[in-house]
Amino acid sequence: MNASQFIIPLWADLLAVGIGALQGAMFAAQFRDRQLDLLGVAIIGIATGFGGGILRDVLLSESPAAFSSNWYVIVAIAAALVGMLLERVFSRLSGLITVLDALTIGLFGAIGTTKALALGLPDVPAVFVGVLSAVGGSILRDLLLTLPIALMHVGSLYAIAAIAGTTTLVVLLHFGVPVFLAAVVCVTLTSGVRILAVLFNWSLPEQRHLKRIPRLRRR
């Protein structure tokens, strides 16, 4: 696959940015104890929507797509405002936030991987770019909220979900599956793994301190 064979549709990139900004604003609006004003919530939402795409383009030495069209900023601001209003209307939206979070990971993972492949990257680096693109928004969101980065903690499976989806996308493309269908499978699988991990508390083994075995003294 090269750049002449595949171009990321504008609507797909805008969809990823919009859902990311919506989720980021809804997530930030929950923390009323942080005394975030409306502008602060909106900024966190916009940063969440832009984070994955900007990280992707920086890794690929491309000009950030978010600055190539007025629509990116417009969609991100509108989605962040809607997310902020939704959270204030409905006090308990944790389930919806989880679903939107999973969709954001899936969309950015699929777009990041296909764009990397289109620019000629080998499979493994393309998956790497896709995974970092998938988790970039959530990392920036947590940093702005001064929260522990969810990616690093037991029970998130952010990276595992993204690796599963992006790797499947690459394999499907090698078998001649159309790009759009492979991307849909990637988004579905990534989102599914992330949602199931939350529902059933799936996690990787936690790091534990191992007791040091005393060395035998030499006689």
Secondary structure, DSSP 8 states (H G I E B T S, - for coil): --TTT----HHHHHHHHHHHHHHHHHHHHT-GGGT--HHHHHHHHHHHHHHHHHHHHHHTT---GGGS-HHHHHHHHHHHHHHHHHHHH-S--HHHHHHHHHHHHHHHHHHHHHHHHHTT--HHHHHHHHHHHHHHHHHHHHHHTT---GGGSTT--HHHHHHHHHHHHHHHHHTT--HHHHHHHHHHHHHHHHHHHHHHT------------------
